[in-house]
Amino acid sequence: MVVLRVIDFETTGMEPPAAEVVEVGYCDLIATEGGNWTVGAPVSWLCGVGAIPPETRAVHHIGMAEVAGLPTFAETRAQLFAS
């Protein structure tokens, strides 16, 4: 079976290391024997960050109140490799 995991990140900016991951989302595409693809259920989670600048908040609409006290991406990234 072939599985292709499509991953999307929302961040607090464009330049690492200052930019932090504020949301992770993924969806698995699973190849079937007939050559078709099945789309798996989407998965996403928010990550705690130090600050979200207004210009990035305007893009992804995620505010500090939503991520306050949450684990950081570094603490949750292993979820990307879970089956």
C-alpha positions in Angstrom: 0.0 0.0 0.0 1.3 3.5 -0.9 0.4 6.4 1.4 1.2 10.0 0.6 0.9 12.4 3.5 0.1 15.9 2.5 1.2 18.4 5.2 0.3 22.1 5.7 1.8 24.5 8.3 0.6 27.8 9.5 3.3 29.9 11.0 3.9 33.1 12.9 6.1 34.5 10.0 8.2 33.7 7.0 11.8 33.6 8.5 13.1 30.9 10.7 14.2 30.7 13.5 11.9 33.6 14.6 8.8 32.1 12.8 7.1 29.4 14.8 4.6 26.7 13.7 1.2 27.7 15.1 -1.0 25.0 13.3 -0.2 21.7 11.6 -2.6 19.9 9.3 -2.3 16.8 7.2 -4.3 14.4 5.1 -3.3 11.0 3.8 -3.8 9.9 0.2 -3.9 6.1 0.0 -3.3 4.3 -3.3 -5.7 1.5 -4.0 -5.0 -1.6 -6.1 -7.1 -0.3 -9.0 -4.9 2.8 -9.3 -7.3 5.1 -7.6 -6.6 7.2 -4.5 -8.6 7.4 -1.4 -8.5 10.6 0.7 -8.2 10.0 4.4 -9.7 12.1 7.2 -8.0 15.4 7.7 -6.0 15.9 11.0 -5.0 19.2 12.5 -3.8 20.7 15.8 -2.8 24.1 17.1 0.6 24.6 18.7 1.7 27.0 21.4 3.9 30.0 20.3 5.5 33.0 21.9 3.7 35.6 19.9 1.5 36.0 16.7 2.2 39.2 14.8 -1.0 41.0 13.6 0.0 40.6 9.9 0.2 36.8 10.2 -3.0 36.7 12.4 -4.7 38.5 9.5 -3.8 35.6 7.2 -4.6 32.5 9.3 -7.0 34.0 11.9 -5.4 32.2 14.8 -5.0 34.3 17.9 -3.0 33.9 21.1 -6.1 33.0 23.1 -6.5 29.9 21.0 -3.0 28.6 21.5 -2.3 29.8 25.1 -0.9 26.9 27.2 -0.7 24.5 24.3 2.4 22.3 23.6 4.8 23.7 21.0 5.4 22.1 17.6 8.7 20.7 18.9 6.7 18.9 21.5 4.0 17.5 19.1 5.8 16.9 15.8 6.0 13.2 16.4 2.3 13.1 15.6 3.2 13.7 12.0 4.8 10.3 11.9 2.0 8.4 13.7 0.1 5.9 11.6 
